[in-house]
């Protein structure tokens, strides 16, 4: 998953997990799920799972589930 996310971000552009914070260079709006491309949405989901796994490793399962 990490390799796929990295390749997509190198080829297309960054996948932004919080679109309210920053504008993107994508030809579609990242502010609403209705305008996302299916590929972007797939990579978005993979990146968000990776971030959650990294948080779980960093702070532990007990703190994450509180």
C-alpha positions as CSV (number, residue, x, y, z in Angstrom):
1,X,0.0,0.0,0.0
2,X,2.8,2.4,0.9
3,X,4.5,1.9,-2.4
4,X,1.3,2.4,-4.3
5,X,0.5,5.6,-2.5
6,X,4.1,6.9,-3.0
7,X,4.0,6.2,-6.7
8,X,0.6,7.9,-7.1
9,X,1.7,11.0,-5.3
10,X,4.9,11.2,-7.4
11,X,3.0,10.9,-10.6
12,X,-0.2,12.8,-10.0
13,X,0.2,14.9,-6.9
14,X,-0.3,14.8,-3.1
15,X,-3.2,13.1,-1.6
16,X,-4.5,15.5,1.0
17,X,-6.3,13.9,4.0
18,X,-7.7,17.3,5.2
19,X,-8.8,19.3,2.1
20,X,-9.9,22.2,4.2
21,X,-6.3,23.1,5.0
22,X,-4.8,23.3,1.5
23,X,-5.5,23.7,-2.1
24,X,-4.6,20.9,-4.5
25,X,-3.3,20.8,-8.0
26,X,-5.8,18.2,-9.1
27,X,-8.3,19.0,-11.9
28,X,-11.2,18.1,-9.5
29,X,-12.2,19.5,-6.2
30,X,-11.0,17.6,-3.2
31,X,-13.5,19.3,-0.9
32,X,-16.3,16.9,-1.7
33,X,-16.4,13.2,-2.3
34,X,-18.7,13.6,-5.3
35,X,-16.0,15.2,-7.4
36,X,-13.1,12.8,-6.5
37,X,-11.8,10.4,-9.1
38,X,-12.2,6.7,-8.2
39,X,-8.4,6.3,-8.3
40,X,-7.9,9.3,-6.0
41,X,-10.5,7.9,-3.6
42,X,-8.8,4.5,-3.6
43,X,-5.4,6.0,-2.8
44,X,-7.0,8.4,-0.2
45,X,-8.4,5.3,1.6
46,X,-5.1,3.5,1.5
47,X,-3.2,6.6,2.8
48,X,-5.6,7.1,5.6
49,X,-5.3,3.5,6.7
50,X,-1.5,3.8,6.7
51,X,-1.7,7.0,8.8
52,X,-3.9,5.2,11.4
53,X,-1.5,2.2,11.5
54,X,1.4,4.6,12.1
55,X,-0.5,6.3,14.9
56,X,-1.3,3.0,16.5
57,X,2.3,2.0,16.4
58,X,3.4,5.3,17.8
59,X,0.9,5.8,20.7
60,X,-0.4,2.2,21.2
61,X,-3.7,0.6,20.7
62,X,-5.1,1.5,24.1
63,X,-4.6,5.3,23.6
64,X,-5.9,5.1,20.0
65,X,-9.2,3.5,21.1
66,X,-9.9,6.0,23.8
